[in-house]
Amino acid sequence: MVVAATGFFDGVHAGHRAVLQVLKDTARERGEESAVITFWPHPRNVLQQDAPSFRLLNSVDEKRELIRSFGIDQFHVIPFTKDFSQLDTVDFMRDYLQERYHVDTLIIGYDHRLGRSSTASREELAAIASSVGLRTRIVEEVHCGERKVSSTAIRRLLTGGDVRGAGQMLGYRYSLFGVVVSGNMLGRTMGFPTANMQLYEPLKLVPADGVYAVTVDVLGQRRQGMRNIGTRPTVDMGNARTIETNIFDFNEDIYGLDIRISFVDRIRDEHRFPSVDELSRQMTKDSCTAREILASV
């Protein structure tokens, strides 16, 4: 039999990890397998609840990797559709949890939602589970300082540029994963060659425009650098948003290769400078600041 937790688990943050810990401990106590049963795509994208602007903290592959790395035995993804959204909570517990995945115990987090009973409290969900023969354990909410940890709170921090605060709630540094694509080469002429990134997951949340100290995983190495997110107002009058990274002490050809950028801290907002020379001088200062930040972590 199986002990399971269900939900979207966007971010696999500290609150989710509390659920995963209880899940793993309970499965070990009972000599059973542990399983996470999640959904894709996000319900808000399918049900068109602010879908054009809604962005995710993880791709499904990142989520799988994070959950597996925690020591969970099984990871299942149920396609989320409009028809599935109409499934009754009792039917979901019977048809999916019990019959398909052989679940006998359900771990319930503080904001757990199942089926059409999306407004049911944890205690009400536990009662519904009991009515179909499922045992339950309830996990209390987790706080970071005085703030409750949630995917919504983390998205808010990232859209405000607070990558350090987001990382504290996540329990790891927020990152972007993609492929290196060609740019206009202007950074190279200024002494700061940059790797332009195209994200593999287009719905991934990109933090606020600005300059950041980052770590860079490329060519099987972890290096340091600084990243600019924005529209490059000093050199580009267009509105296209770019993600560019200057990798310190690095001059390899990496076009077409995978790259992962992890955010350590924010340095400043993006600004329009009177000239390219002034921009270049500011980038030199930014590089020094980034190196100081990265040396301290």
NUVO-989687 format. One record per residue (C-alpha): z, y, x; residue number from 1. Coordinates in Angstrom, 2 decimals. Layout:
# residues N
{site {Z, Y, X}, NUM}
...
***
This chain:
# residues 297
{site {0.00, 0.00, 0.00}, 1}
{site {-0.37, 3.66, 0.94}, 2}
{site {1.77, 6.80, 1.07}, 3}
{site {-0.47, 9.82, 0.42}, 4}
{site {-0.61, 13.60, 0.26}, 5}
{site {-3.40, 15.38, -1.57}, 6}
{site {-4.72, 18.94, -1.39}, 7}
{site {-7.27, 21.10, 0.36}, 8}
{site {-5.13, 21.62, 3.50}, 9}
{site {-7.09, 24.68, 4.60}, 10}
{site {-5.80, 25.62, 8.05}, 11}
{site {-3.55, 22.55, 8.38}, 12}
{site {-0.85, 25.16, 8.97}, 13}
{site {2.89, 24.87, 9.52}, 14}
{site {3.52, 24.29, 5.80}, 15}
{site {0.94, 21.52, 5.70}, 16}
{site {2.45, 20.00, 8.84}, 17}
{site {5.83, 19.79, 7.13}, 18}
{site {4.12, 17.73, 4.40}, 19}
{site {2.35, 15.59, 7.01}, 20}
{site {5.63, 14.92, 8.81}, 21}
{site {7.32, 13.70, 5.62}, 22}
{site {4.17, 11.69, 4.83}, 23}
{site {4.19, 9.99, 8.23}, 24}
{site {7.95, 9.36, 8.19}, 25}
{site {7.87, 7.90, 4.68}, 26}
{site {4.97, 5.59, 5.52}, 27}
{site {6.77, 4.40, 8.66}, 28}
{site {10.00, 3.74, 6.72}, 29}
{site {8.13, 1.60, 4.20}, 30}
{site {5.78, -0.12, 6.62}, 31}
{site {2.74, 1.35, 4.84}, 32}
{site {-0.35, 3.34, 5.81}, 33}
{site {-0.32, 7.14, 5.61}, 34}
{site {-3.27, 8.93, 4.02}, 35}
{site {-4.48, 12.46, 3.34}, 36}
{site {-6.81, 12.78, 0.36}, 37}
{site {-8.62, 16.09, 0.36}, 38}
{site {-11.65, 17.74, -1.23}, 39}
{site {-14.88, 19.43, -0.17}, 40}
{site {-16.16, 22.02, -0.85}, 41}
{site {-13.30, 24.33, -1.76}, 42}
{site {-12.66, 24.57, -5.53}, 43}
{site {-13.04, 28.37, -5.43}, 44}
{site {-16.57, 28.00, -4.06}, 45}
{site {-17.54, 25.48, -6.74}, 46}
{site {-15.88, 27.28, -9.65}, 47}
{site {-17.25, 30.65, -8.44}, 48}
{site {-13.84, 32.28, -8.15}, 49}
{site {-14.78, 35.12, -5.74}, 50}
{site {-17.11, 32.60, -4.04}, 51}
{site {-19.34, 35.24, -2.33}, 52}
{site {-16.41, 36.65, -0.34}, 53}
{site {-14.12, 33.61, -0.03}, 54}
{site {-13.94, 32.16, 3.49}, 55}
{site {-12.28, 29.07, 4.98}, 56}
{site {-9.89, 28.53, 7.87}, 57}
{site {-11.35, 25.13, 8.78}, 58}
{site {-14.57, 23.22, 8.50}, 59}
{site {-14.13, 19.72, 7.10}, 60}
{site {-14.59, 18.28, 10.61}, 61}
{site {-11.90, 20.57, 12.06}, 62}
{site {-9.56, 19.60, 9.25}, 63}
{site {-10.18, 15.90, 9.87}, 64}
{site {-9.52, 16.31, 13.60}, 65}
{site {-6.29, 18.26, 13.06}, 66}
{site {-4.92, 15.79, 10.52}, 67}
{site {-5.90, 12.75, 12.56}, 68}
{site {-4.30, 14.28, 15.67}, 69}
{site {-1.01, 14.45, 13.74}, 70}
{site {-1.00, 10.65, 13.53}, 71}
{site {-2.15, 10.15, 9.93}, 72}
{site {-3.80, 6.75, 9.45}, 73}
{site {-6.40, 7.55, 6.77}, 74}
{site {-8.42, 10.66, 5.89}, 75}
{site {-10.46, 10.68, 2.68}, 76}
{site {-12.72, 13.42, 1.30}, 77}
{site {-13.52, 13.55, -2.43}, 78}
{site {-16.57, 15.66, -3.37}, 79}
{site {-15.30, 18.51, -5.52}, 80}
{site {-17.62, 19.25, -8.45}, 81}
{site {-17.32, 21.06, -11.78}, 82}
{site {-17.06, 17.70, -13.54}, 83}
{site {-14.32, 16.58, -11.16}, 84}
{site {-12.40, 19.81, -11.84}, 85}
{site {-12.05, 18.75, -15.47}, 86}
{site {-10.38, 15.46, -14.59}, 87}
{site {-6.95, 15.08, -16.16}, 88}
{site {-4.02, 14.81, -13.75}, 89}
{site {-2.97, 11.41, -15.11}, 90}
{site {-6.54, 10.09, -14.78}, 91}
{site {-6.74, 11.38, -11.20}, 92}
{site {-3.51, 9.63, -10.31}, 93}
{site {-4.60, 6.36, -11.89}, 94}
{site {-8.34, 6.27, -11.09}, 95}
{site {-8.24, 7.77, -7.61}, 96}
{site {-4.76, 7.48, -6.14}, 97}
{site {-3.75, 4.08, -7.49}, 98}
{site {-7.03, 2.22, -8.07}, 99}
{site {-9.29, 3.63, -5.34}, 100}
{site {-6.83, 4.40, -2.55}, 101}
{site {-3.92, 2.03, -3.42}, 102}
{site {-1.31, 4.79, -3.33}, 103}
{site {2.23, 3.96, -4.41}, 104}
{site {4.00, 7.11, -3.14}, 105}
{site {2.86, 10.74, -3.40}, 106}
{site {4.18, 13.51, -1.15}, 107}
{site {4.29, 16.82, -3.05}, 108}
{site {4.25, 20.19, -1.27}, 109}
{site {5.68, 23.43, -2.61}, 110}
{site {2.37, 24.68, -4.08}, 111}
{site {0.85, 21.30, -4.95}, 112}
{site {-1.88, 21.28, -7.59}, 113}
{site {-3.52, 18.24, -9.15}, 114}
{site {-6.25, 17.98, -11.77}, 115}
{site {-6.26, 20.26, -14.77}, 116}
{site {-2.47, 20.63, -14.58}, 117}
{site {-2.95, 23.41, -12.03}, 118}
{site {0.01, 25.35, -13.40}, 119}
{site {2.42, 22.41, -13.35}, 120}
{site {5.50, 22.80, -11.19}, 121}
{site {6.41, 20.32, -8.45}, 122}
{site {9.00, 18.78, -10.75}, 123}
{site {6.46, 18.44, -13.57}, 124}
{site {3.98, 16.79, -11.20}, 125}
{site {6.68, 14.41, -10.04}, 126}
{site {7.39, 13.51, -13.66}, 127}
{site {3.69, 12.88, -14.35}, 128}
{site {3.48, 10.71, -11.22}, 129}
{site {6.55, 8.75, -12.31}, 130}
{site {4.97, 8.14, -15.72}, 131}
{site {2.08, 6.26, -14.09}, 132}
{site {4.29, 4.37, -11.64}, 133}
{site {4.05, 6.55, -8.52}, 134}
{site {7.08, 7.36, -6.41}, 135}
{site {7.29, 10.92, -5.07}, 136}
{site {8.91, 13.03, -2.39}, 137}
{site {9.01, 16.82, -2.62}, 138}
{site {8.68, 19.02, 0.48}, 139}
{site {10.16, 22.52, 0.49}, 140}
{site {8.18, 25.61, 1.48}, 141}
{site {8.05, 26.73, 5.10}, 142}
{site {8.62, 30.27, 6.38}, 143}
{site {7.52, 32.08, 9.51}, 144}
{site {10.26, 34.66, 9.95}, 145}
{site {10.64, 36.14, 6.48}, 146}
{site {7.09, 35.32, 5.38}, 147}
{site {6.14, 32.22, 3.42}, 148}
{site {3.47, 30.22, 5.22}, 149}
{site {0.29, 29.78, 3.18}, 150}
{site {-3.47, 29.66, 3.69}, 151}
{site {-3.75, 32.91, 1.72}, 152}
{site {-1.26, 34.68, 4.00}, 153}
{site {-3.13, 33.46, 7.08}, 154}
{site {-6.48, 34.67, 5.72}, 155}
{site {-4.88, 38.06, 5.09}, 156}
{site {-3.60, 38.26, 8.67}, 157}
{site {-7.00, 37.32, 10.12}, 158}
{site {-8.93, 39.80, 8.01}, 159}
{site {-6.50, 42.42, 9.32}, 160}
{site {-7.09, 41.34, 12.92}, 161}
{site {-3.60, 39.91, 13.47}, 162}
{site {-4.72, 36.74, 15.23}, 163}
{site {-1.37, 36.31, 16.99}, 164}
{site {0.51, 36.34, 13.67}, 165}
{site {-2.03, 33.96, 12.15}, 166}
{site {-1.58, 31.62, 15.09}, 167}
{site {2.18, 31.59, 14.56}, 168}
{site {1.72, 30.49, 10.95}, 169}
{site {-0.95, 27.96, 11.86}, 170}
{site {0.98, 26.46, 14.76}, 171}
{site {-2.10, 26.76, 16.98}, 172}
{site {-4.63, 29.43, 17.97}, 173}
{site {-7.28, 30.19, 15.39}, 174}
{site {-10.75, 29.38, 16.67}, 175}
{site {-14.45, 29.64, 15.92}, 176}
{site {-16.90, 26.86, 16.77}, 177}
{site {-20.64, 27.24, 17.09}, 178}
{site {-23.70, 27.29, 19.31}, 179}
{site {-24.68, 29.86, 21.95}, 180}
{site {-27.80, 31.81, 20.91}, 181}
{site {-29.84, 34.45, 22.70}, 182}
{site {-28.94, 38.13, 22.41}, 183}
{site {-30.39, 41.42, 23.63}, 184}
{site {-29.03, 40.98, 27.19}, 185}
{site {-27.55, 44.51, 27.17}, 186}
{site {-24.13, 43.26, 28.24}, 187}
{site {-25.61, 41.71, 31.37}, 188}
{site {-27.11, 45.05, 32.43}, 189}
{site {-23.64, 46.61, 32.04}, 190}
{site {-21.98, 43.96, 34.18}, 191}
{site {-20.52, 42.07, 31.20}, 192}
{site {-22.87, 39.19, 30.27}, 193}
{site {-21.99, 37.83, 26.84}, 194}
{site {-22.49, 34.56, 25.00}, 195}
{site {-23.61, 35.22, 21.45}, 196}
{site {-22.36, 32.67, 18.93}, 197}
{site {-23.81, 31.30, 15.73}, 198}
{site {-21.19, 29.47, 13.66}, 199}
{site {-21.76, 25.88, 12.62}, 200}
{site {-19.75, 26.46, 9.42}, 201}
{site {-21.16, 29.56, 7.68}, 202}
{site {-18.15, 29.81, 5.35}, 203}
{site {-15.67, 29.99, 8.25}, 204}
{site {-13.53, 33.14, 8.19}, 205}
{site {-14.31, 35.54, 11.06}, 206}
{site {-11.41, 37.84, 11.99}, 207}
{site {-11.63, 41.62, 11.64}, 208}
{site {-14.07, 43.57, 13.82}, 209}
{site {-12.65, 44.44, 17.20}, 210}
{site {-12.08, 43.25, 20.75}, 211}
{site {-9.89, 40.21, 21.45}, 212}
{site {-8.45, 38.27, 24.38}, 213}
{site {-9.64, 34.68, 23.99}, 214}
{site {-9.89, 31.27, 25.61}, 215}
{site {-13.30, 29.62, 25.77}, 216}
{site {-14.12, 25.91, 25.66}, 217}
{site {-17.63, 25.26, 27.03}, 218}
{site {-19.22, 22.70, 29.36}, 219}
{site {-16.06, 20.62, 29.15}, 220}
{site {-14.00, 23.45, 30.67}, 221}
{site {-11.43, 25.88, 29.30}, 222}
{site {-11.96, 29.40, 30.57}, 223}
{site {-10.73, 32.90, 29.69}, 224}
{site {-12.59, 35.86, 28.29}, 225}
{site {-12.79, 38.71, 25.83}, 226}
{site {-14.64, 38.73, 22.56}, 227}
{site {-16.22, 41.50, 20.51}, 228}
{site {-16.78, 41.08, 16.80}, 229}
{site {-18.71, 43.77, 14.99}, 230}
{site {-21.93, 45.71, 14.63}, 231}
{site {-22.07, 47.21, 18.16}, 232}
{site {-22.20, 50.82, 16.89}, 233}
{site {-22.77, 52.37, 20.33}, 234}
{site {-25.96, 50.42, 21.07}, 235}
{site {-27.16, 49.11, 17.72}, 236}
{site {-27.68, 51.23, 14.62}, 237}
{site {-28.17, 48.15, 12.44}, 238}
{site {-25.53, 46.50, 10.32}, 239}
{site {-25.84, 42.96, 11.67}, 240}
{site {-22.43, 41.56, 12.60}, 241}
{site {-22.36, 39.74, 15.92}, 242}
{site {-19.83, 37.54, 17.74}, 243}
{site {-20.13, 38.06, 21.51}, 244}
{site {-17.93, 36.70, 24.28}, 245}
{site {-17.71, 37.75, 27.91}, 246}
{site {-16.47, 34.68, 29.81}, 247}
{site {-14.59, 35.80, 32.90}, 248}
{site {-15.89, 34.71, 36.33}, 249}
{site {-18.66, 32.63, 34.77}, 250}
{site {-22.43, 32.81, 35.11}, 251}
{site {-23.82, 29.48, 33.83}, 252}
{site {-26.80, 29.09, 31.50}, 253}
{site {-25.23, 27.84, 28.27}, 254}
{site {-27.87, 28.72, 25.66}, 255}
{site {-28.05, 26.04, 22.99}, 256}
{site {-24.68, 24.53, 23.91}, 257}
{site {-21.51, 24.15, 21.86}, 258}
{site {-18.82, 26.78, 22.35}, 259}
{site {-15.33, 27.15, 20.88}, 260}
{site {-13.49, 30.46, 21.07}, 261}
{site {-9.73, 30.56, 20.43}, 262}
{site {-8.05, 33.89, 19.69}, 263}
{site {-4.97, 34.85, 21.70}, 264}
{site {-4.44, 38.53, 20.79}, 265}
{site {-6.24, 41.65, 19.61}, 266}
{site {-6.95, 44.44, 22.09}, 267}
{site {-8.44, 47.22, 19.97}, 268}
{site {-10.69, 48.21, 17.07}, 269}
{site {-14.42, 48.42, 17.54}, 270}
{site {-15.51, 52.03, 18.24}, 271}
{site {-18.71, 53.98, 18.64}, 272}
{site {-18.75, 55.64, 22.08}, 273}
{site {-20.76, 58.76, 23.01}, 274}
{site {-22.75, 56.86, 25.64}, 275}
{site {-23.37, 53.41, 27.08}, 276}
{site {-21.61, 54.54, 30.28}, 277}
{site {-18.42, 55.32, 28.36}, 278}
{site {-18.69, 51.97, 26.58}, 279}
{site {-19.02, 50.27, 29.97}, 280}
{site {-15.90, 52.02, 31.27}, 281}
{site {-13.97, 50.98, 28.17}, 282}
{site {-15.12, 47.38, 28.60}, 283}
{site {-13.72, 47.43, 32.14}, 284}
{site {-10.36, 48.52, 30.71}, 285}
{site {-10.62, 45.87, 27.99}, 286}
{site {-11.28, 43.21, 30.61}, 287}
{site {-8.14, 44.21, 32.52}, 288}
{site {-6.09, 44.20, 29.33}, 289}
{site {-7.42, 40.79, 28.31}, 290}
{site {-6.63, 39.30, 31.71}, 291}
{site {-3.08, 40.67, 31.51}, 292}
{site {-2.59, 39.17, 28.02}, 293}
{site {-4.00, 35.80, 29.07}, 294}
{site {-1.89, 35.71, 32.24}, 295}
{site {1.25, 36.10, 30.14}, 296}
{site {0.67, 33.16, 27.78}, 297}
***
